[in-house]
């Protein structure tokens, strides 16, 4: 039950929002933060105990259950989401204080928080998918928060299309898994999966799932949406694009890696994509001038590293990946918030524009320094701890793969350190060009405290034994084989890994010199062509999609009644042809027997009557003037009335006579004044029309024959005939049906007539009014 | 007997469609009328054709098996009246369009703007 509470408490904030609309901003922010605080409290108090699972059948036939479970790692990740979320919530309240659409921000922010927790705790893959798409949707609105800017709208679309499209692949993969194993509940899946061997079907499923993961976690070649999404307000970038949403993909890889551990494709794809993304993201970050975009590239790179590590898949690797994930969440959220406070205080987005900032504002310098040290993985920071853990485990692997990965990681780290150097040094310069003084007020100091806090957390964690212990507890879950003794041995060994400082030292020296090189080279801010290529492919395909769908729409929706009717008729003809061919024998025998066995003789009068009607029809078609056509139409209508009269339908005949008279007089009344206009179709179109109409007529005639010869159900007429006289006290059955048995139908009919009458009157009157004017 | 009616229904439908495919709005309305006649006749024929046995109880016919099926007739009666409503509305609409745009050509209505 509590686990359900944790997931749904943020949604409670969304509901609360409607109640606190009118309160002032600070009070509103505080009230809205109460439910996440409660959720945080619950998850913290259960961190060292086992939270009971929650399972409720939702759509059992489709395999969708409301099924939540929690492990230590999941709870810890949940706590991270909530803690960082609450900090960012307050940051955003200050950051967006002048924004008129603050409420919509709150709405999507808490929706996002809840759905992210849903991803973390759900144990049913379909449920997870639901929350997964909800985060995509929320991120669309958060990225497009400044929707009056075209850039923001574009990048919001981009993010939605890519992550949403990936989400569809993910769903397909899940469905294939469901077909394969019959369940998508993660604990059961794990048991069932070990027995099944790899096949083409399974490999397809795995690659589809990976596609979903890679789009969400911004892996190459889908990485470009993340830097583009930096049009979002800084708090959104801090929350979505560093700490949580992009980690959803990585998180899912964590959850799935025990299940897919035997599949070669899984490892191969994760390692190659992750490795390349790690390198490429770091490289792009070196050359980017926009602060947030550069940070986004470093995020891309770290995500790549995480993916790669999980791809290697040994428990030690996964453990270090987990550590790195948490370390990264802390310092990267801090960095984005820091970029946000710079933007808020100086209104500048580019590194080259904020020269001199560090010297003027020591508080900014300290924050930047601490965060950047975390990013570079300098000793005493949490990320150093995580990275040492990683290098340590890497050295224990003895294979070519490990060597390549190690090399890649060293290169990537060098690039990251280079970025760190640039980030620290450029704002140290004196601002020569302009005599600009940055304006700082209370809000900007309040804002900077939050990233400062994050930077301090990154330093405090490795120093406090209690906090380190929290992260140590992650490993026994992953490494069930090692005993308690072994476990302590490993942890003590970690404290003596300073011998391994040598590679780190090389990294730093190389990285700093790289960074300095790029500072002096100064031709930055040009998008590297591999990224530009991916962006261009995306844009081209979107454009093509729009153009092609426009073309198709124009073809079918061309505004010509003729082509609509033709399409419609052809479709009807096709369908009827297929059904006639499918059941030709039955229909044929039915019709034949019907024609042979009916006793009605065809009299001469019938022939004459029907030929008169047909003559009338031809008259309507070939009439030279409107009046002739209307008279011929009247002929057809009166002919119909006579048919009704002959074949025992006196009521119909009367109605038809009256209605036909009315129709003809209306025609004459309306069209008498209008001039004749002879419009002709082109000869080709004319023949085309003739052929279609002829076929249509034949089909309809055939339909009439078969409809009168086939009786599929018993007629319900006997009910009316027997009850009419005794219960409804009426001799004329048709009348009784209309006004008594089916009286409501007639009421509806009268309503339709009344509406048509009102419409007709209004159209005529409108004209008269216009004349008066 | 039914085959003759089938031919008539076919003629009504094809003539109606042919008229609707023309360019004149006036002919469109005529086509609609013909098609509704065709539909009425189709239902009427499908319900079974009988001579001289109207669905009315009197002293002569009191046995239910001796009268024709009343249900299709009720349907057709409704259809006739409704189609009159539709035709009347359509007629006035075409008239208005003609007055406003000064044309009888359906293909001129592709654009929604007034010239």
Contacts between the chains, C-beta under 8 A, distances in Angstrom:
chain1	res1	chain2	res2	distance
A	558	B	110	7.5
A	559	B	109	7.5
A	559	B	110	3.8
A	559	B	111	7.8
A	560	B	106	7.8
A	560	B	107	6.3
A	560	B	110	6.5
A	561	B	20	7.5
A	561	B	28	7.4
A	561	B	106	5.2
A	562	B	21	5.3
A	562	B	106	7.5
A	562	B	107	7.7
A	565	B	17	7.1
A	565	B	20	5.9
A	565	B	21	6.0
A	566	B	21	7.3
A	569	B	17	6.5
A	594	B	2	7.1
A	595	B	2	6.9
A	595	B	3	6.4
A	598	B	1	6.7
A	598	B	2	7.0
A	600	B	1	4.2
A	600	B	49	6.5
A	600	B	51	7.2
A	601	B	1	7.6
A	602	B	1	5.4
A	602	B	4	6.2
A	606	B	1	7.2
A	606	B	4	6.5
A	607	B	4	7.6
A	610	B	4	5.8
A	610	B	5	8.0
A	610	B	7	7.7
A	610	B	8	5.6
A	613	B	8	6.3
A	614	B	8	6.9
A	614	B	11	5.6
A	617	B	11	5.5
A	617	B	12	6.6
A	617	B	15	4.7
A	617	B	34	6.7
A	618	B	15	7.7
A	620	B	15	6.8
A	620	B	19	7.0
A	620	B	30	5.6
A	620	B	34	6.7
A	621	B	15	5.8
A	621	B	18	6.6
A	621	B	19	6.6
A	626	B	26	6.2
A	629	B	26	7.8
A	629	B	27	7.8
A	629	B	30	6.0
A	633	B	30	6.0
A	633	B	33	5.9
A	633	B	34	7.6
A	636	B	12	7.8
A	636	B	34	6.9
A	636	B	37	6.3
A	637	B	33	7.7
A	637	B	37	6.9
A	640	B	37	5.6
A	640	B	40	7.1
A	640	B	41	6.8
A	643	B	41	7.4
A	643	B	44	7.9
A	644	B	44	7.3
A	646	B	51	6.6
A	647	B	44	7.4
A	647	B	49	5.1
A	647	B	50	6.6
A	647	B	51	6.2
A	647	B	68	7.7
A	648	B	50	5.4
A	648	B	51	6.4
A	648	B	52	6.1
A	648	B	53	4.9
A	648	B	54	4.4
A	648	B	55	7.2
A	648	B	67	7.7
A	648	B	68	4.5
A	649	B	44	7.2
A	649	B	54	6.9
A	649	B	68	7.5
A	649	B	73	4.9
A	649	B	76	7.7
A	650	B	54	5.3
A	650	B	56	7.5
A	651	B	73	6.5
A	651	B	77	6.2
A	652	B	44	7.6
A	652	B	73	5.6
A	652	B	76	5.8
A	652	B	77	5.8
A	652	B	80	7.2
A	655	B	77	5.7
A	655	B	80	5.4
A	655	B	81	6.9
A	656	B	80	6.0
A	659	B	80	5.6
A	659	B	81	6.9
A	659	B	84	4.7
A	662	B	84	6.6
A	663	B	33	6.9
A	663	B	84	6.2
A	663	B	87	5.9
A	663	B	88	7.7
A	666	B	87	7.6
A	666	B	88	5.9
A	666	B	91	5.9
A	667	B	29	7.8
A	667	B	91	6.7
A	670	B	91	5.0
A	670	B	92	6.6
A	670	B	94	7.8
A	670	B	95	4.8
A	671	B	26	6.3
A	671	B	91	7.8
A	671	B	95	7.3
A	674	B	26	7.8
A	674	B	95	7.2
A	674	B	98	5.6
A	674	B	104	7.4
A	677	B	24	6.8
A	677	B	103	7.4
A	677	B	104	4.3
A	677	B	105	7.4
A	679	B	22	7.3
A	679	B	23	3.9
A	679	B	24	5.5
A	679	B	104	6.8
A	679	B	105	5.5
A	680	B	23	7.5
A	681	B	21	7.8
A	681	B	22	6.9
A	681	B	23	6.5
A	689	B	18	6.1
A	689	B	21	4.6
A	690	B	18	7.0
A	692	B	17	7.4
A	692	B	21	7.8
A	693	B	14	4.2
A	693	B	15	7.5
A	693	B	17	4.8
A	693	B	18	4.3
A	693	B	21	7.2
A	694	B	14	5.9
A	696	B	13	6.1
A	696	B	14	5.5
A	696	B	17	5.5
A	697	B	10	3.9
A	697	B	11	6.2
A	697	B	13	5.2
A	697	B	14	2.8
A	697	B	15	7.7
A	697	B	17	7.8
A	698	B	10	5.9
A	698	B	14	7.9
A	700	B	9	5.7
A	700	B	10	5.3
A	700	B	13	4.1
A	700	B	14	7.5
A	700	B	38	6.9
A	700	B	42	7.2
A	701	B	6	4.2
A	701	B	7	5.9
A	701	B	9	5.6
A	701	B	10	3.1
A	701	B	13	7.9
A	702	B	6	7.2
A	702	B	10	7.9
A	703	B	42	7.2
A	704	B	2	7.3
A	704	B	5	6.4
A	704	B	6	4.3
A	704	B	9	4.5
A	704	B	10	7.5
A	704	B	41	7.9
A	704	B	42	5.2
A	704	B	45	5.5
A	704	B	46	6.9
A	705	B	2	6.1
A	705	B	3	6.6
A	705	B	6	4.6
A	707	B	42	6.8
A	707	B	45	7.4
A	707	B	46	4.0
A	708	B	2	5.1
A	708	B	5	7.9
A	708	B	45	5.2
A	708	B	46	4.9
A	708	B	47	7.9
A	708	B	48	6.9
A	708	B	49	7.8
A	709	B	2	7.5
A	715	B	69	6.5
A	715	B	71	7.2
A	716	B	71	7.0
A	717	B	69	4.8
A	717	B	70	6.2
A	717	B	71	4.6
A	718	B	64	7.1
A	720	B	70	6.0
A	720	B	71	6.5
A	721	B	55	7.3
A	721	B	64	4.5
A	721	B	67	6.7
A	721	B	70	6.7
A	722	B	64	6.0
A	724	B	57	7.2
A	725	B	57	5.2
A	731	B	56	5.6
A	731	B	57	4.0
A	731	B	58	6.6
A	732	B	55	7.3
A	732	B	56	4.9
A	732	B	57	7.8
A	733	B	55	4.2
A	733	B	56	7.0
A	733	B	57	7.5
A	733	B	67	7.4
A	733	B	70	4.0
A	734	B	55	5.7
A	734	B	70	5.0
A	734	B	73	4.8
A	734	B	74	5.3
A	734	B	77	6.6
A	737	B	70	6.1
A	737	B	71	7.0
A	737	B	74	4.3
A	738	B	74	5.7
A	738	B	77	6.6
A	738	B	78	7.4
A	742	B	74	7.0
A	745	B	78	6.8
A	746	B	78	7.4
A	749	B	78	5.5
A	749	B	81	6.2
A	749	B	82	6.1
A	752	B	82	5.9
A	752	B	85	5.8
A	753	B	81	6.6
A	753	B	82	7.3
A	753	B	84	7.9
A	753	B	85	4.6
A	755	B	85	8.0
A	756	B	85	3.7
A	756	B	86	6.7
A	756	B	88	6.1
A	756	B	89	4.5
A	757	B	85	7.3
A	757	B	88	7.6
A	759	B	89	5.2
A	759	B	92	7.7
A	760	B	88	5.4
A	760	B	89	5.4
A	760	B	92	4.6
A	763	B	92	4.6
A	763	B	93	6.4
A	763	B	95	7.7
A	763	B	96	5.1
A	764	B	92	6.0
A	766	B	96	7.5
A	767	B	96	6.5
A	767	B	99	6.4
